[in-house]
Amino acid sequence: MSNAAMIIVPTDIREKVREIEAAYTRYLAEFRIPDDHKIVVNFSAGKDSTTTATVAHHLFGGRVTNVMADNDNEHELTVEFARSIHEQIGCAPVQIVKRVYTDAEFERRRQSLRDRWPQRQAIRMGAYRGVVMPSLARADTKFGQAWQRTAERWGIEFDTPLSAALSVLRPSGNSFLDAALLHGKFPMMRDRFCTDELKIQIAFDAAIKPLLDDGEVVVQWSGVRADESDKRAGYARFASDERDPDYLYNFLPIHQWSAADVFALHKYFGIKPNPLYTQGASRVGCMNCVLSTKEEISETAARWPEHIEKHHAWEKKVRLASRWVHWMSVGTVSQAWMKKFDLPLGRAVQLYGLEPDVQRIEWSGFYGPRGTMGAPSAMDVVEWAKTGRGGKVYDLVKASLDTAVCSSRYGLCE
């Protein structure tokens, strides 16, 4: 008999599920996990978490709990899919949890602004590090008068940036927007507080911590796949969780599966996937994610423009809570221009008739900097997303997108 590893074809779902069961049994023995441990599936209503929930229920039935954290930036079809998926899998309904920000949390933020914004403050990081910015609580200074012209341009009536910020720092009832208001910005690549606060932490607090407090051993099952990114490829398939390493563990059952394998399992068990996958979406969850690609943004703008309008409305509020946007909205001498001539920022200069470039920021943009745009609004980003490489010429394929027909990046249309 050959000792070579068995090659499993993508459609051989029975064998792949047996492999998961065998591997999980080995991990339980290796980590000395009791047989009566609890299983919690991190559910997102996407293809991978649906596959994970299906396998877990197939192997362990009622011992499995599926938990989804709704961050209030999900597409309504995704939330509805999560509410009804138990009817297809045959499991208990998904536990849907949500982070709710209280007025007490907003009051702490308001008090922080009252304490700090009246002060002249030095920028602590980035290209403008060391530059002293003016008070945001005075209307009788040159900056304060310049900002009032900003307020007029924005269509708001406040004397100072501080009063404008305090006006929006109230719970909105939307978790994603409330998180952005409290942080004074939208999530970014290096500061994805949306994932930390609205997904990971709330799911842990609501579903896992109570079990741990009762002395239970818990294994989280997550639908993370290696081919999604280099970072995810480096994850261990089974490991203890540093939050409670003796009682909490993480298992990635489909880590080596492909997208084709995932949809093959859907077909094998007779499960219809999230309908967004037949409406052009390559992934589901946030609609949109702040890190969405050009294609995803243009697809959303064509199919669900109300979500773009929602983000633009959020931008109008979040920029009022952003200290940086207030400072930069009146125009500040460009660091890049000054460095080109090796001159210190703040010095009144004129070289051979050249005036310093002025950088002005109007938005705390939902999508962050895109292309050559410093701080574009959601609407500006949509126009950029419709262009080809270089951002100057419209892409005719995107411009002619037919939203009335089935569109699937995974070959789901018949």
C-alpha positions as CSV (number, residue, x, y, z in Angstrom):
1,M,0.0,0.0,0.0
2,S,1.3,3.5,-0.9
3,N,2.1,5.8,2.0
4,A,1.4,8.9,-0.1
5,A,-1.3,11.3,1.1
6,M,-4.7,10.7,-0.3
7,I,-5.8,13.2,-2.9
8,I,-9.3,14.4,-2.1
9,V,-11.2,15.9,-5.0
10,P,-13.2,19.0,-4.3
11,T,-16.6,17.3,-4.6
12,D,-15.7,14.4,-2.2
13,I,-17.4,16.1,0.7
14,R,-18.0,13.0,2.7
15,E,-14.2,12.3,2.8
16,K,-13.4,15.9,3.7
17,V,-15.9,15.9,6.6
18,R,-14.4,12.6,7.9
19,E,-11.0,14.2,7.8
20,I,-12.3,17.1,10.0
21,E,-13.8,14.6,12.4
22,A,-10.6,12.6,12.6
23,A,-8.4,15.7,13.0
24,Y,-10.6,17.2,15.7
25,T,-10.5,13.9,17.6
26,R,-6.7,14.0,17.6
27,Y,-6.6,17.6,18.8
28,L,-9.0,16.9,21.6
29,A,-6.7,14.1,22.8
30,E,-3.5,16.1,22.3
31,F,-4.8,19.1,24.3
32,R,-6.6,16.9,26.8
33,I,-10.0,18.5,26.2
34,P,-12.9,16.8,27.9
35,D,-15.6,15.1,25.8
36,D,-18.3,17.3,27.3
37,H,-16.7,20.6,26.1
38,K,-18.8,23.3,24.4
39,I,-18.6,24.2,20.7
40,V,-19.2,27.8,19.6
41,V,-19.2,28.6,15.9
42,N,-18.3,32.2,14.9
43,F,-21.0,32.8,12.3
44,S,-20.9,35.7,9.8
45,A,-23.6,34.5,7.3
46,G,-20.8,34.0,4.7
47,K,-20.0,30.9,2.7
48,D,-17.2,29.8,5.0
49,S,-19.0,30.2,8.3
50,T,-22.1,28.5,6.9
51,T,-20.0,25.6,5.9
52,T,-18.4,25.5,9.4
53,A,-21.7,25.6,11.1
54,T,-23.1,22.9,8.9
55,V,-20.1,20.5,9.5
56,A,-20.2,21.2,13.3
57,H,-23.9,20.4,13.5
58,H,-23.5,17.3,11.3
59,L,-20.9,16.0,13.6
60,F,-22.1,17.2,17.0
61,G,-25.7,18.2,16.7
62,G,-27.2,20.1,19.6
63,R,-23.9,20.6,21.4
64,V,-23.1,23.4,18.9
65,T,-24.0,27.1,19.4
66,N,-23.8,29.5,16.4
67,V,-23.1,33.1,17.3
68,M,-23.2,36.2,15.0
69,A,-22.1,39.7,15.9
70,D,-24.2,42.2,14.0
71,N,-22.3,45.5,13.7
72,D,-25.1,47.5,12.1
73,N,-23.2,47.8,8.8
74,E,-24.4,44.5,7.4
75,H,-26.6,44.1,4.3
76,E,-30.2,43.3,5.3
77,L,-30.1,40.1,3.3
78,T,-27.1,38.9,5.4
79,V,-28.9,39.5,8.6
80,E,-32.0,37.8,7.3
81,F,-29.9,34.8,6.1
82,A,-28.4,34.5,9.6
83,R,-31.9,34.6,11.2
84,S,-33.2,31.8,9.0
85,I,-30.1,29.5,8.3
86,H,-31.1,27.1,11.1
87,E,-34.1,26.1,9.0
88,Q,-31.7,24.8,6.3
89,I,-29.0,23.3,8.6
90,G,-31.5,21.8,11.1
91,C,-29.7,23.4,14.1
92,A,-30.9,25.8,16.8
93,P,-31.3,29.5,15.7
94,V,-28.2,31.6,15.4
95,Q,-27.6,33.7,18.5
96,I,-27.3,37.3,17.2
97,V,-25.5,39.8,19.5
98,K,-24.7,43.4,19.1
99,R,-22.5,46.0,20.8
100,V,-24.6,48.8,22.3
101,Y,-22.8,52.0,23.2
102,T,-24.4,53.8,26.2
103,D,-24.8,57.5,26.9
104,A,-22.4,57.1,29.8
105,E,-19.7,56.1,27.3
106,F,-20.5,59.1,25.2
107,E,-20.4,61.4,28.2
108,R,-16.9,60.2,29.0
109,R,-15.9,61.1,25.4
110,R,-17.6,64.5,25.6
111,Q,-15.8,65.3,28.8
112,S,-12.5,64.2,27.2
113,L,-13.1,66.7,24.4
114,R,-14.0,69.5,26.9
115,D,-10.7,68.9,28.6
116,R,-8.4,68.5,25.6
117,W,-9.8,70.4,22.6
118,P,-9.4,73.9,24.2
119,Q,-5.7,73.3,24.4
120,R,-3.1,74.0,21.8
121,Q,-1.8,70.5,21.0
122,A,1.3,69.1,19.2
123,I,0.7,66.4,16.6
124,R,2.3,63.2,18.0
125,M,2.7,61.1,14.8
126,G,2.6,61.1,11.1
127,A,3.9,63.7,8.6
128,Y,2.9,66.6,10.8
129,R,4.5,65.3,14.0
130,G,5.7,68.1,16.2
131,V,3.4,70.7,14.6
132,V,1.4,72.7,17.2
133,M,-2.2,73.0,16.3
134,P,-4.5,75.7,17.6
135,S,-7.3,75.5,20.1
136,L,-10.6,74.0,18.9
137,A,-12.7,75.8,21.5
138,R,-12.1,79.5,20.6
139,A,-13.9,81.6,18.1
140,D,-11.9,84.8,18.7
141,T,-8.6,83.6,17.0
142,K,-7.5,83.7,13.4
143,F,-8.0,79.9,13.2
144,G,-11.4,80.2,14.9
145,Q,-12.6,82.7,12.3
146,A,-11.2,80.6,9.5
147,W,-13.0,77.6,10.8
148,Q,-16.3,79.5,10.9
149,R,-15.9,79.7,7.1
150,T,-15.5,76.0,7.1
151,A,-18.7,75.6,9.1
152,E,-20.5,77.8,6.5
153,R,-19.2,75.6,3.7
154,W,-20.4,72.5,5.5
155,G,-23.8,74.0,6.1
156,I,-23.6,73.9,10.0
157,E,-24.1,76.7,12.5
158,F,-21.7,76.4,15.4
159,D,-19.2,78.9,16.8
160,T,-16.3,76.4,17.4
161,P,-15.3,72.9,16.4
162,L,-15.8,71.8,20.0
163,S,-19.4,72.8,20.0
164,A,-19.9,71.1,16.7
165,A,-18.4,67.9,18.0
166,L,-20.4,67.9,21.2
167,S,-23.6,68.2,19.1
168,V,-23.0,64.7,17.4
169,L,-21.6,62.8,20.4
170,R,-24.8,61.1,21.4
171,P,-25.8,57.5,20.8
172,S,-27.3,57.1,17.4
173,G,-28.7,53.6,17.8
174,N,-26.3,52.3,15.1
175,S,-23.3,50.4,16.6
176,F,-20.9,51.0,13.7
177,L,-21.6,54.8,13.6
178,D,-21.4,55.1,17.3
179,A,-18.0,53.4,17.3
180,A,-16.8,55.8,14.7
181,L,-18.1,58.8,16.6
182,L,-16.4,57.7,19.8
183,H,-13.1,57.1,18.0
184,G,-13.4,60.3,16.0
185,K,-12.7,58.5,12.7
186,F,-13.7,55.4,10.7
187,P,-11.7,52.2,11.0
188,M,-8.5,51.8,9.0
189,M,-6.2,49.1,7.9
190,R,-4.0,49.6,11.0
191,D,-6.8,50.4,13.4
192,R,-9.7,48.0,12.7
193,F,-11.6,48.8,15.9
194,C,-14.8,47.7,14.1
195,T,-13.6,44.1,14.1
196,D,-12.2,44.2,17.6
197,E,-15.1,46.0,19.3
198,L,-18.1,45.1,17.2
199,K,-17.3,41.5,16.3
200,I,-14.6,39.7,18.4
201,Q,-15.2,41.3,21.8
202,I,-19.0,41.4,21.8
203,A,-19.2,37.7,20.7
204,F,-16.8,36.8,23.4
205,D,-18.6,38.8,26.1
206,A,-22.1,37.6,25.1
207,A,-21.6,34.0,24.2
208,I,-18.2,32.6,25.4
209,K,-17.4,34.4,28.6
210,P,-20.6,33.2,30.4
211,L,-19.6,29.6,29.6
212,L,-16.0,30.1,30.8
213,D,-17.3,31.7,34.0
214,D,-19.4,28.5,34.6
215,G,-16.2,26.4,34.3
216,E,-16.9,25.0,30.9
217,V,-14.2,24.3,28.3
218,V,-15.0,25.9,25.0
219,V,-13.7,25.3,21.5
220,Q,-14.4,28.1,18.9
221,W,-14.9,26.9,15.4
222,S,-14.1,29.5,12.7
223,G,-14.4,29.4,8.9
224,V,-10.9,30.8,8.3
225,R,-9.3,29.5,5.1
226,A,-5.6,29.7,4.2
227,D,-6.1,30.8,0.6
228,E,-7.8,34.1,1.7
229,S,-4.6,35.8,2.7
230,D,-0.9,35.1,3.6
231,K,-1.7,36.1,7.2
232,R,-4.6,33.5,7.5
233,A,-2.4,30.9,5.8
234,G,-0.1,31.2,8.8
235,Y,-2.7,30.5,11.4
236,A,-2.5,27.2,13.3
237,R,-5.4,24.9,12.7
238,F,-5.9,24.3,16.4
239,A,-4.5,26.4,19.3
240,S,-5.3,27.6,22.8
241,D,-6.7,31.1,23.0
242,E,-4.6,33.5,25.0
243,R,-7.7,35.1,26.6
244,D,-8.1,31.9,28.7
245,P,-5.5,29.4,27.5
246,D,-6.6,26.6,29.8
247,Y,-10.3,26.6,28.9
248,L,-10.6,28.3,25.5
249,Y,-9.4,26.9,22.2
250,N,-9.7,27.8,18.5
251,F,-10.2,25.3,15.7
252,L,-10.2,26.0,11.9
253,P,-11.9,23.0,10.4
254,I,-11.8,24.1,6.7
255,H,-8.4,25.9,6.8
256,Q,-7.1,24.0,3.8
257,W,-10.4,24.1,1.8
258,S,-10.9,26.1,-1.4
259,A,-13.9,28.2,-2.2
260,A,-15.0,25.4,-4.6
261,D,-15.0,22.9,-1.7
262,V,-17.1,25.3,0.4
263,F,-19.8,25.6,-2.3
264,A,-19.6,21.9,-3.0
265,L,-20.6,21.3,0.7
266,H,-23.5,23.7,0.3
267,K,-24.7,21.6,-2.6
268,Y,-24.1,18.3,-0.9
269,F,-26.2,19.3,2.1
270,G,-28.8,21.1,0.0
271,I,-28.1,24.6,1.5
272,K,-28.7,27.7,-0.5
273,P,-25.9,30.2,0.1
274,N,-26.3,33.8,1.1
275,P,-28.2,35.4,-1.9
276,L,-25.6,38.2,-2.1
277,Y,-23.3,35.6,-3.8
278,T,-25.6,35.6,-6.8
279,Q,-25.7,39.4,-6.8
280,G,-22.1,40.1,-7.6
281,A,-20.6,39.9,-4.0
282,S,-17.3,38.1,-3.6
283,R,-17.7,38.2,0.2
284,V,-20.4,39.2,2.6
285,G,-20.5,40.9,5.9
286,C,-20.1,44.7,6.0
287,M,-21.8,46.5,3.2
288,N,-19.3,47.9,2.6
289,C,-16.1,47.2,4.4
290,V,-13.9,50.2,4.8
291,L,-11.2,48.2,3.0
292,S,-13.4,47.2,0.0
293,T,-11.8,47.0,-3.4
294,K,-12.7,49.2,-6.4
295,E,-14.8,46.4,-7.9
296,E,-16.7,45.9,-4.6
297,I,-17.4,49.6,-4.2
298,S,-18.6,50.0,-7.8
299,E,-20.8,46.9,-7.5
300,T,-22.4,48.2,-4.3
301,A,-23.0,51.7,-5.9
302,A,-24.8,50.0,-8.8
303,R,-26.8,47.5,-6.9
304,W,-27.4,49.0,-3.5
305,P,-26.8,52.8,-3.7
306,E,-28.6,53.3,-0.4
307,H,-25.6,51.9,1.4
308,I,-23.3,54.4,-0.2
309,E,-25.7,57.2,0.8
310,K,-25.8,55.8,4.3
311,H,-22.0,56.0,4.5
312,H,-22.0,59.5,3.2
313,A,-24.5,60.6,5.8
314,W,-22.3,59.0,8.5
315,E,-19.3,60.9,7.1
316,K,-21.0,64.2,7.7
317,K,-21.4,63.4,11.4
318,V,-18.0,61.7,12.0
319,R,-16.0,64.6,10.5
320,L,-17.5,66.8,13.3
321,A,-16.1,64.4,15.9
322,S,-12.6,64.4,14.2
323,R,-10.1,66.8,15.7
324,W,-7.8,66.3,12.7
325,V,-10.5,67.1,10.1
326,H,-11.3,70.4,12.0
327,W,-7.7,71.4,12.1
328,M,-7.1,70.6,8.4
329,S,-10.4,71.9,7.1
330,V,-9.1,75.5,7.1
331,G,-6.0,74.5,5.1
332,T,-2.5,73.8,6.4
333,V,0.8,74.3,4.6
334,S,1.7,71.0,3.0
335,Q,4.5,69.0,4.7
336,A,5.5,67.5,1.3
337,W,5.9,70.9,-0.3
338,M,8.1,72.1,2.6
339,K,10.2,69.0,2.7
340,K,10.8,69.4,-1.1
341,F,12.8,72.6,-0.3
342,D,14.1,71.3,3.1
343,L,12.3,74.1,4.9
344,P,10.8,73.9,8.4
345,L,7.0,73.8,8.6
346,G,5.4,77.0,9.8
347,R,8.0,79.4,8.3
348,A,6.5,82.1,6.1
349,V,8.4,81.4,2.9
350,Q,8.3,82.4,-0.7
351,L,10.9,81.0,-3.1
352,Y,11.3,82.7,-6.4
353,G,7.6,83.5,-6.6
354,L,6.4,80.1,-5.4
355,E,3.7,80.0,-2.8
356,P,3.5,77.0,-0.4
357,D,1.0,74.3,-1.3
358,V,-1.9,74.1,1.1
359,Q,-3.5,70.8,2.1
360,R,-7.2,70.9,3.0
361,I,-9.2,67.9,4.4
362,E,-13.0,68.0,4.2
363,W,-13.9,64.6,5.4
364,S,-13.3,61.8,7.8
365,G,-13.8,59.5,4.8
366,F,-15.5,56.2,5.2
367,Y,-13.1,54.5,2.7
368,G,-10.0,56.5,3.7
369,P,-7.5,57.8,1.1
370,R,-8.0,56.3,-2.3
371,G,-6.0,56.8,-5.5
372,T,-4.4,60.2,-5.3
373,M,-7.2,61.7,-3.2
374,G,-6.2,62.7,0.3
375,A,-9.5,62.5,2.1
376,P,-12.4,61.8,-0.4
377,S,-16.0,61.4,0.6
378,A,-17.9,58.2,-0.2
379,M,-19.4,59.8,-3.2
380,D,-15.9,60.8,-4.6
381,V,-14.7,57.2,-4.0
382,V,-17.6,55.8,-5.9
383,E,-16.7,57.9,-9.0
384,W,-13.0,56.8,-8.6
385,A,-14.2,53.1,-8.3
386,K,-15.8,53.3,-11.7
387,T,-12.5,54.0,-13.4
388,G,-9.8,51.7,-14.6
389,R,-6.2,51.6,-13.5
390,G,-4.9,55.1,-12.9
391,G,-8.2,56.5,-11.9
392,K,-8.7,58.8,-14.9
393,V,-10.7,56.9,-17.5
394,Y,-14.1,55.2,-16.8
395,D,-14.2,51.5,-17.1
396,L,-16.9,50.6,-19.6
397,V,-17.5,47.2,-18.1
398,K,-18.3,48.7,-14.7
399,A,-20.4,51.4,-16.3
400,S,-22.6,48.9,-18.2
401,L,-23.1,46.6,-15.1
402,D,-26.5,44.9,-15.5
403,T,-27.9,44.5,-11.9
404,A,-31.1,42.7,-13.1
405,V,-29.3,39.4,-13.9
406,C,-27.6,36.8,-11.7
407,S,-23.9,37.6,-11.2
408,S,-21.6,35.2,-9.3
409,R,-17.8,35.1,-9.0
410,Y,-18.1,31.5,-7.9
411,G,-20.1,30.1,-10.8
412,L,-23.4,29.9,-8.9
413,C,-25.6,31.1,-11.7
414,E,-27.4,28.5,-13.7
